[in-house]
Amino acid sequence: MPRPKFNKSRDSGINRVLTLIGIINQLFQAQAKVILAPTGLPLGRFSILHHLCHNPARRWTIGELARVMDLNQPATTKLIQKLEAQGFVKSDGDASDKRIKRIVITPTGISARNHAISLLGPDIVAAFDKLDTATIDQVSRSLEHIKNWLDENRRSTA
């Protein structure tokens, strides 16, 4: 697929947007780390639980989770082991391939994620306080477009 041509004015705006997204991500992670500390649910584990809550019935493999979370398999395995020890996920063998473990979030995991969301919520709501619904919807659609393109055009590190 051909890449768009360089446009100094537009590309300067794109660079600013990417810089802001990066700064927002860093600030959110730092804030979330402090907020989540008392829960025993560090941001990495929270992120996996949050992802699993999008489809609680789905049974994931470690490889699938590693890909969507952009982690390597050993790191994903370690996070899942910790979540399983906390009772937030459970794993069992795959019916067709005994070498594969399937991971699913438990009701306790859903509750832990919901509790974490309730702790993060006030700061998130306050951050968006000055934006009206139409602006939030517009930003959301724009970010969704960027996220979808990046997801559909991933480049492998392997």
C-alpha positions in Angstrom: 0.0 0.0 0.0 1.5 3.4 -1.0 2.3 5.7 1.9 0.9 9.3 1.8 3.2 12.0 0.7 5.0 14.2 3.3 3.0 17.4 4.2 4.9 19.6 6.6 1.9 21.3 8.2 -0.1 18.1 8.5 2.8 16.0 9.7 3.7 18.6 12.4 0.1 18.2 13.7 0.5 14.4 13.5 3.7 14.5 15.5 2.0 16.7 18.1 -0.9 14.2 18.4 1.5 11.3 18.8 3.5 13.2 21.4 0.4 14.0 23.4 -0.8 10.4 23.2 2.6 9.3 24.6 2.5 11.9 27.4 -1.1 11.0 28.3 -0.1 7.3 28.4 2.9 8.0 30.7 0.9 10.2 33.0 -2.0 7.7 33.1 0.3 4.8 33.9 2.0 6.8 36.7 -1.4 7.8 38.2 -2.8 4.3 37.8 0.3 2.7 39.5 -0.3 4.9 42.6 -4.1 4.3 42.6 -3.9 0.6 42.0 -1.0 -0.1 44.5 -3.3 -0.9 47.5 -5.3 -3.3 45.4 -2.5 -5.8 44.8 -3.3 -5.5 41.1 -0.4 -3.8 39.3 -1.1 -2.1 36.0 0.2 -5.1 33.9 -2.2 -7.5 35.6 -5.0 -5.0 35.6 -4.5 -4.5 31.8 -4.9 -8.2 31.2 -8.0 -8.4 33.4 -9.4 -5.4 31.6 -8.8 -7.0 28.3 -10.4 -10.3 29.4 -13.5 -8.5 30.6 -14.3 -7.4 27.0 -15.4 -11.0 26.4 -15.5 -12.9 29.7 -16.5 -16.2 28.2 -13.6 -16.4 25.7 -10.9 -18.9 26.5 -7.5 -17.5 25.5 -4.2 -19.2 24.9 -1.0 -17.6 26.3 0.1 -16.9 22.7 -3.2 -15.1 21.8 -2.9 -13.0 24.9 0.7 -12.2 24.3 -0.1 -11.0 20.8 -3.0 -8.8 21.7 -1.2 -7.4 24.8 2.0 -6.9 22.8 4.0 -9.0 25.3 6.3 -11.9 24.9 5.0 -15.3 26.0 7.2 -15.7 29.1 6.0 -12.3 30.4 2.4 -13.2 29.7 2.8 -16.6 31.3 4.2 -14.9 34.5 1.4 -12.4 34.6 -1.2 -15.2 34.1 0.4 -17.3 36.9 0.1 -14.4 39.3 -3.5 -13.7 38.3 -4.3 -17.4 38.7 -2.7 -17.4 42.2 -5.0 -14.5 43.1 -8.0 -16.4 41.8 -8.6 -13.8 39.1 -8.2 -16.2 36.1 -8.3 -20.0 35.7 -6.6 -22.1 33.2 -7.3 -25.6 31.9 -6.2 -27.8 29.1 -7.4 -27.4 25.5 -9.7 -30.3 24.5 -7.9 -30.8 21.1 -4.3 -30.2 22.2 -3.2 -31.0 25.7 0.0 -28.8 25.4 -2.2 -25.7 25.2 -3.7 -24.0 28.3 -6.8 -22.0 27.9 -7.2 -18.9 30.2 -10.6 -17.5 31.3 -11.4 -14.7 33.7 -13.2 -15.7 36.9 -16.1 -13.9 38.6 -13.5 -12.8 41.2 -11.3 -11.4 38.4 -14.2 -9.5 37.0 -14.9 -8.1 40.5 -11.3 -7.1 40.9 -11.2 -5.4 37.6 -14.5 -3.5 38.3 -13.1 -2.4 41.7 -9.9 -1.1 40.0 -12.1 0.7 37.5 -14.1 2.3 40.3 -10.8 3.6 41.9 -9.5 4.9 38.5 -12.8 6.4 37.5 -12.9 9.6 39.5 -9.5 10.8 38.0 -10.6 9.8 34.5 -13.9 11.6 34.8 -12.1 14.7 36.1 -9.6 14.6 33.2 -12.5 14.7 30.7 -14.6 17.2 32.8 -14.2 20.2 30.5 -15.0 18.2 27.3 -18.6 18.0 26.0 -20.1 14.7 24.8 -19.7 15.6 21.1 -16.0 16.4 21.5 -15.4 13.1 23.4 -17.3 11.2 20.7 -15.2 12.9 18.0 -11.9 12.2 19.8 -13.0 8.6 20.4 -13.8 8.1 16.7 -10.5 9.5 15.6 -8.5 7.4 18.1 -10.5 4.3 17.1 -9.5 4.9 13.4 -5.8 5.2 14.4 -6.0 2.1 16.7 -7.7 0.0 14.0 -5.1 1.0 11.3 -2.2 0.2 13.7 -3.9 -3.1 14.7 -4.5 -4.1 11.1 -1.0 -3.1 10.0 1.1 -4.6 12.8 4.8 -5.2 12.0 6.2 -8.4 13.4 9.4 -8.3 15.5 10.1 -11.9 14.7 
